[in-house]
Structure formats: C-alpha cells, structure tokens
Amino acid sequence: MIKTLRILTNTFHTAVLTASLCGCMKWDYEISEEFNEPAPGLFIINEGNFQYGNASLSFYNPANEEILNEVFIKANGFKLGDVAQSMTIHDNTGWIVVNNSHVIFAIDCNTFKEKGRIIDLTSPRYIHFVNDTKAYVTQLWDNRIFIIDPRSYSITGYIEVPDMTMETGSTEQMVQQGKYVYVTCWSYQNRILKIDTETDKIEGTLEVGRQPRSITTDSHGKLWVMTDGGLEGSPYGSEEPRLLRIDPERLAIERTWKFDQYAEPRELQTNGTGDRLYWIDDDVWSMSVDSGELPERPIIESRGTIYYGLTVSPDTGDIYVADAIDYQQLGTIYRYNMHGELQSHFSTGVNPGAFAWKTSRD
C-alpha cells in the first residue's frame, strides 16, 4: 500500500510540476514565540499532505520525554510549507528540505528561528554537507545535483548526471566516504553515483537494481543500498527489491540479498556503532552487518499500523518508528529499546516521515 501510494504520488507530481514551479509558497507571517532548547534531542519532520501546505516540525527531548509540536510556525510565525522531505544538522544549524515548496530553511537548532533560506530549487530531496562552505542538494524530476554555498544560501553550480533526463531525473540519498560522496538515483533509475567532492565530477556509476533509494555506511566502511524494485505495472518495469553491500573504493557489489516480490523494504538505517542494519517492511527488521542471511522474524511487529519513518538513536540504540495511521490525522512515534520492547509513544504532526538527531556534539 505504501509503495503504491508513494510512487503514484510522484507520478502525480510530474503532472503538476510545471504549474507548481510557476508559483511559489506564500508565507503569511503571524505572532511568533521564543524557544531555547539547548538539550540534545530528536527533530521529527512531518511531511504533511501534498498541496495542503501542512508540513510541520516537532522536537522531542528523550531525557524528559517532552514533545514540542509545530515548533517552526510557533518560532517563526509562518508555516513550514508543502511536503517537508528531510532535515540535516550541520554546526547546530538545521537544514529543512521542503520538497514541493522548492525551498530549504536553515534554522537555529536551539531557538528554531530561521537563519536563512535557499530558494529556486526544482524539487529538493536531501542536503549533504561536504564541508562548511559547500553542500550538495539532490532533486526529484531534475537531472542535476545542485551545489550550494551555505554561507550565502546560494546556488553556485550543478552536477549533471549523464543519461538522465529532466522528466525522469531523480537523485536521492547521499553518504560520504573520504572525499567521495555516493548518491542513489531513485525514481525510474537504477544506479548509484560516485562524486569527487574536490572536482564536483562524477567519477563512476554502478547499476544496483531498479529504484535504489536508501543508502548508508557501516562500521567496516562498506556501503549498503536498498532498492524498492519499482512498481508493478510501471512503464519502467519492476523486480524483486534488493539489499546490497558495496565496496566503495572499487565501486563493486560484494553481496546481494533479494526480497520477496511483494516485499516493500525501505528506510534503511544503521545504529550508532554501524554494526546493525534496520529497515521497514510492514514490520521493523534488523540484522548484523556481518550476517549472511536476511532475518526470519522482525524485531518490531507493525500490529496493523502504517510504519512510515524510522531512526535509531546514535547514543542509546533506541528505535523510533513513525506511524502515519491513515495519512490524514496526526501521526504517532513509538519509541522502543534496542531489544524491540516498547518504552513510550507520543503524537506529532501529519505523516511523520523523517528525523534528525541533535547531539551534544552539534
């Protein structure tokens, strides 16, 4: 159900792209509040509904189990926008990617106040910081990765992906090993890219299967990629989803695990020590990075809910699972310990789908 819904949403996104790019999100300023939350915690990015402009931001303090909802609009006096996709924290600044509003907001992680914004983006998905002066932004329906100067909130260049058109172009998640950034090419694509961050050039590509979306690294320095296999009946075709372990230096596949054709694995994560993998496939699953086989039983059962997002605390190993419920009402976050035992739960915004950890090091 989730797989079908998400891909159909992106198909609809194509039809409205031209119209939506011609307009812009209107931010109506209202009265703002003051916050000061220096403690480490978890930002929850609530996607909202497409074209409803009801995306929101929540902040959870695990130490006192306090949840603050709608912190962006309360701190800034205007709504976050339409479809909040992801958030990255760099040097105590949170960068919130708002997909259908074509904007990335930079906020102070303690006060939640806006510090600046990057505009004129196509359909941004994720932002990755190469260093303090350069970041990459991936895009949906664009064959370019945008190069950003975060100091001036400006676009300084582009990395064009070969053999990718604007109509089917999609770059997604990014991870970095040394001077190289590895990027998944997702919708209607089948590759990952290896980018030299010193030259901003694509040094290599690797075919991994239909629609690679998630990518992460483990404690051995290996890349792990999860494909969704595409949608049955799509003109691009479909196949069994896959989990792959990749040697980043050689850009070569070391091992491939194939899921059942009806599986919908997504949201691939590692724990703080990088020795375990986690993902959603109806339930929540986990396996050691040294395992030779996929797990037989989930670590957390779904109980008929719609698990929509996943993260693992880098410090405690606690597992946080977002439940979209029915994609319309306020979502719920379930907090489990590393053994899969429920500890607590709390409500957030509509469609909580992504997370960002503010640690004591930020």
N, C-alpha and C positions, 0 to 999 in steps of 0.2 A: 504493500500500500504506500509506504513512504517513498520507495524508489520510484513508483509510477507518478506519484504526486509531484515530487521534486523535478523530475525530468519533464513532465507536462508543463509545469510552471515555467521552466526555462524555455520550452518551445513557445509558450505564450509570450515570454519575454522578447523573443525575436520579433514577433509581430508588432509589438508596441515600442520597440527600441527607437525607431526613427521619431515617432511622436514624442516619446518621453525625453529624448535628448534635446528636442526643440524647446522644451520648457525647463523649469527648474523648481526645486522645492522652495516653498515660501516659508520663511521663518518669522513667526509673529512673536515679538518679544513681550513678556509679561513680567510680573514681580519675581525676583529670584531669592533664594535662601543662602545662608552661609553654612558651609561644612568644613570640618577639619578632622580627617580620619587618617592619621599617620600610621596606624597599625597595619601589619600585613593582612592580606585578605584576598578574596576572590571576586573579580568582576564577572557578572553574568550579562551576556549580550543577548537581549530579547529581540528576535528578528521582527516580530510583528507580522502583519499580513501585507501581501503585495498590493501596492497602490492605496493602502489605507493610511500611510504615514504614522503608524502607531508603534514604531520601534522604540525601545527604551533600554535603559541601563540600570542594573542593580549592583549593589556591593554587599558582600557577606563577610562578616568577621567570625572566623571559626572559633576564636578564643572565647568570645561571649555569646556566640550563636545569634548575633543580631543581624537582621537583614534590612537593608535600606533600598527601597524600590523607587523608580522614577528619579534617580539622583541627577541625571543630566538635565532634564527640564527644570527641576527644582533649583539646581545650582546656576543655571544659565538663563532661565526664563523663556526658553523656546524648545520645541520638540526636537528630538534627535533626527527624525526623518523617516524615509521609506526603505525598509528592509536593511536592518543592521546585520552585517555579514560576519565580521570578525573584529578582534582587538589585539593589538601588540603593545607591550610596555617596554619602553626604552628610556633609561635615565629618569625614572619617576614621571615620565610623560606617557599617557595612554593615547594610542592612536586608534580611533574607532572608524572602521570602514563601513560606510553606509551605501550599499550597492546601488539601489535604484534612485537615490538622490545624488549620485555621482560625486560624492564628497568624502573626505577623510577629516575628522575632527581630531585635534590634539588637545588633550585636557590634562590639568594638574591632577595627579593620582590621589592627592590628599584632599583637595578642595572641590574637585570635579568641575572646576571652571575651565572654560575654553581658553586655550593659549594661541590658537591659530587654526587654519583650515586649508586643505589642499582641494582645489576645485578643478573643473574642466576635465574630469576623468570620464572614461566611457562607461564602464560598469565594474567598478573595482571589487576585488575579492579579498586579497590579503596584502599586507605590507610587511616587508622584511628589511631590517636594518643591516646593511653591510658594515657601516661604521657610523660615527657621529655626523658625518657630512653627506652620506649617500644611503638611499633606500630604494628598494625595488617594489613596484606595485603590480600585481597580476590583474588580468581583466577577463571578463566574460564578453564574448562577441567582439573581440579585438585581437588581431594577430601581433600585438605589441605588448611588451612589458615596459611600463613607464619607469623612468629613472627620476628620482626625487631628491631635491636638496631640502632636508627637514629644517634647516636653519631659516630658510626664507619661504618655506611651504610652497615651493615652486617646482614645476616640471622642467627638468634640464635636458632630457633626451629620451630615447626609446631603444629597446632591443627588439628588432623584428624577428619573428620566428619563421624560418623557412617552411615552405609547403603548408602554410596555414592561411586561410582567407579570413576576411573580416566577418563573414557570415557564420563561419563555423569555428572561428578562433576562440580558444579558451585556455588560459593558463591559470593555475590554481595554487596549491600549497607549495611552500619553499622551506628548505633547510640548508644550512651551510656547514661545510667541512673544509677547514683551511681557507684558502682563497676562492674556493668554488661554491657556488650556490646551485642546488639541484631543484628543479621545478617540475611539477606534474602538469601535463597538458590533458585536460579533462574532457569537456563536452565534445563529442564527435572526434576525439583524438585518442592516441594510443601510445604516447611517448613520454619520457622524461627528458629534461634538458640539463646539460652541464654548462654553467656560465662562469667564465673567468671574470671575477669582480674587479680585477685591475684594468682590464681592457673593455669590459662590458660586452664581450663577444661570446657567442655560443660555441663552445669547444667540442661538444659531442652530443649525440642523441641516442636513446635506447628505446626500442619498442618493448613494451611490457604487457600488452593486452588492452582490451577496449576500456576506455574511460578510467584511467588512473586518477584518483582523487586525493587520497591521503598519503602523506609521506612523513617519515620520522627517522631518527637515528638511534642506535643502541650503544651499549657500553663497549662494544668491540669496534666501534667506528663504522658499522655496516649501515646501509640504507634499507629501510623497509617500505614497500609500496603496496597499497591496496587498490585494486580496480573494482568497479561496480558491474562490469560486464556489459553495460549498455542496457537498453530497454527492448524487450521482445516486441517485434513489430516495427522497430525504428528503421528508417532507411539506412542507417549506419550499421545495422546488424547487432547481434547480441551473442554472448558466450557466457560460460561459467565465470563468476567473479574469481579473482586470484589474490593471493598474498605472496609477495616476492621478497627475497633477500638479495641485496645487490652489493657488489664490491664497488665503492665509489671511485677508487683510483683507476681501475681498469674499465669502469662503467660496464660491468658484465653481470648477468644474472647468475647467482650461485645456487638458488633453490626456489622452486615454485610449488605452492600449495593451491589446489583448485577446490573451490567450494561446490556444493550442490547447485544446479542451475537455477533453483528457486530461492537461493540464499540472497540476502541483501546486506552484506558486510560493509561497514562504513565507520567513520570517526576513529581511525586508528591512532592509538596513543602509546606512549611508554611511561613508566613510572620515573621517579626522580633519579634512581640509580641506573636506569637504562637497561635493566636486565629482564623486564617483563613487558609484554605487549598486551594491550586491551583494545577491544572494539565492540561495536553494537551490531548484532544481527538478531533482531527481535529482542533477545536477551543480551546480557553483557558477558563477554567471553574474555579469557585471559590465558596466556601461555608464556613459558620461559623463552627467551630469545635463543636458547640452546636446545630447545625441543625439536625433535624430528617429526612430530605429528601434530595435527590440529587437535585441540581439546575435544573430549567426548561430551562434557557437560559444562554448562555455563557457570560462572561464578555468581551471577545475579540473574534471577528469573524475572521476566517482564510483568508477569501477573496480568496480562491483557492490556497493559498500558502502551503508549507510543513513546518509546525512548528516542529522543531527538538529538541529544548532545551528550558529550562525555568528556570528563577530565579527571586526572589523578593528581592529588596533592604532591608537589615535589618534596615536601618535608616529611609528611606523615604517612603517605601512601594511601590515604583515604580516597575512596572512589565517589565521584559526584556524577549523578545521572539526571539529565533533564527530561521531563515528561511533558510532551506537548498536549496531552489529554485529547483534545479534539481539534486542535489548530485554531480555535476561536477564543476560548476562555483563557484566563491566566494560567500559566504553566506552574509546575511543581519541580523542585530539585530534591532528590533523595541523596542523602549522604550515608555511605557505607564505609566500614573499616576495610583494611586490606584483605580480610578473610571473607568479605561479602556479607557481613552482618549489619543490618540497618541500625544507624545511630540516630538520625533525625531527618526531618524534611521541612521545607518551607516553600511559600508561594513567591513567584516572581512576576514577570510580565508575560505577554503573549508570545508563544513559540520561543522559549529559551533554547538557543542552539549553539552558542559558543561561549568560551571562557577565557579569562586572562588572569594569571596569578601575580599579585603584587607581593613580593617577598621582602624580607628585611634588607636585602641587598639592593633593592631598587631605590 
